[in-house]
Amino acid sequence: MARQAQAPAPSAILQQGLKKLMKFVGGKQRPNPKQLAAFLNTEIAPYFDFDYMARWSSGPRWHQMNEKQRGKMASKLKQNFLGTLAKKLKGFSGQNYTMPTTRRGRGGVVSVNVSIQNPGRYPARMKFRFYRSSDGWKVFDVEANGNSALAYYRQYFRSQTPGYRSWPRYR
């Protein structure tokens, strides 16, 4: 019986994505905003599950939305997330990074920690949280210096929705 090919581990997937990203932003020719946006959309976005992120961020409202509303929310989250990432990457130029730990959590979630060296400043700490989808490992949350993207987007979408004050609060 033939063995199935083993899917790459989350740390290997993240390493691959970071190498692509650092090579692109750290080249001699700095990418313009349009080039950076196109790169992020084609090369980096496939590592993420924006539908899952939108479902989690919308909380109990997800079940009250139709497919069109869900798609629009996922699209807005993707656009906002990649736009923020593009702004943050403008200042990057060949930073070194380390991936000190990978941890398995409940429900098969894997967290990969990354430390990005910032010359003259403290390193930026990031945590990428993955789950195993039918398409392989996907990122569903990123924490930067302890701040979760999912938690931010839950608050953001809550504040954009009429009647959001009546949403149940989860803490």
C-alpha positions in Angstrom: 0.0 0.0 0.0 1.4 3.4 -1.0 1.9 5.9 1.8 0.3 9.3 1.4 2.7 12.3 1.1 3.0 14.0 4.4 1.7 17.6 4.4 4.3 20.2 5.5 4.2 21.2 9.1 2.9 24.7 10.1 6.5 25.8 10.9 7.7 24.8 7.5 4.8 26.5 5.8 5.4 29.7 7.8 9.2 29.5 7.0 8.4 29.3 3.3 6.0 32.2 3.4 8.4 34.4 5.5 11.3 33.6 3.0 9.1 34.7 0.1 8.0 37.8 1.9 11.4 38.9 3.1 12.9 38.3 -0.3 10.2 40.4 -1.9 10.3 43.4 0.5 14.1 43.2 1.1 15.2 43.4 -2.5 17.3 46.2 -4.0 14.2 47.5 -5.9 11.7 48.4 -3.2 8.2 47.4 -4.3 5.6 50.1 -4.7 2.3 49.9 -2.8 0.5 48.3 -5.8 3.2 45.7 -6.3 3.2 44.9 -2.6 -0.6 44.5 -2.6 -0.6 42.2 -5.6 2.2 40.1 -4.0 0.4 39.8 -0.7 -2.9 38.8 -2.5 -1.3 36.1 -4.7 1.6 34.8 -2.6 0.7 35.3 1.1 -3.2 35.3 1.2 -3.4 31.6 0.3 -1.8 30.7 3.6 -4.8 32.2 5.4 -8.4 31.1 5.9 -10.3 34.4 5.7 -13.7 32.7 5.7 -12.8 31.1 9.1 -11.5 34.4 10.4 -14.7 36.2 9.3 -16.9 33.5 10.9 -15.1 33.7 14.2 -15.0 37.6 14.1 -18.7 37.9 13.4 -19.5 35.8 16.5 -23.2 34.8 16.9 -24.2 37.1 14.0 -22.7 34.6 11.5 -25.8 32.4 11.7 -28.1 35.4 10.9 -26.1 36.3 7.7 -26.9 35.0 4.3 -24.1 33.7 1.9 -23.7 37.1 0.2 -23.2 38.9 3.6 -20.8 36.3 4.7 -18.8 36.6 1.5 -18.7 40.4 1.8 -17.5 40.2 5.4 -14.7 37.7 4.5 -13.7 39.9 1.6 -13.6 43.0 3.8 -11.6 41.3 6.5 -9.1 40.0 3.9 -8.8 43.5 2.3 -8.4 45.1 5.8 -5.9 42.5 7.0 -3.7 42.6 3.9 -3.9 46.4 3.8 -2.6 46.6 7.3 0.1 44.1 6.6 1.2 46.1 3.6 1.5 49.3 5.7 3.5 47.5 8.3 5.9 46.0 5.7 6.8 49.4 4.2 9.5 49.7 6.9 10.9 46.2 6.5 14.3 45.8 5.0 16.1 42.5 5.5 15.2 41.9 9.1 16.3 38.6 10.6 13.8 36.4 12.3 13.8 33.3 14.5 11.1 30.8 15.1 11.9 29.7 18.7 8.8 27.5 19.5 5.9 25.6 18.0 3.2 24.4 20.3 0.2 22.1 19.9 -3.0 23.2 21.5 -6.5 22.0 21.9 -8.5 20.9 18.9 -5.3 20.3 16.8 -4.4 24.0 16.8 -0.7 24.7 16.3 0.9 27.9 17.3 4.2 29.0 15.7 6.1 31.8 17.5 8.3 34.2 15.5 10.6 36.9 16.8 11.5 39.6 14.2 14.7 41.5 15.0 14.4 45.3 14.7 17.8 47.0 14.9 18.0 49.4 17.8 14.6 48.2 19.2 13.1 45.3 20.9 12.2 42.3 18.7 8.6 42.1 17.5 6.9 39.0 18.8 4.4 37.3 16.6 2.3 34.1 17.0 0.7 32.4 14.0 -2.1 30.0 14.8 -2.9 27.2 12.4 -5.6 24.6 12.0 -5.7 21.6 9.7 -8.2 22.2 6.9 -9.1 19.9 4.0 -6.5 22.0 2.0 -3.7 21.5 4.6 -2.6 23.8 7.3 -4.1 27.3 7.3 -3.4 30.4 9.4 -6.5 31.6 11.2 -5.1 34.1 13.6 -2.0 36.2 14.0 -0.9 37.8 17.3 1.5 40.8 17.2 3.1 41.6 20.5 0.2 39.9 22.3 -2.6 41.5 20.2 -4.8 39.0 18.3 -6.1 39.9 14.8 -9.2 37.9 15.5 -10.0 39.7 18.7 -9.4 43.0 16.9 -11.7 42.1 14.0 -14.5 40.9 16.3 -14.5 44.3 18.0 -14.1 46.1 14.7 -17.1 44.3 13.0 -19.1 44.6 16.2 -18.7 48.4 16.1 -19.6 48.6 12.4 -22.9 46.8 12.9 -26.1 48.6 13.9 -27.3 47.3 17.2 -23.9 45.8 18.1 -24.3 46.8 21.8 -26.9 44.0 22.1 -24.4 41.4 21.0 -23.4 39.0 23.7 -19.9 39.8 25.1 -17.4 37.0 25.4 -14.5 37.6 27.6 
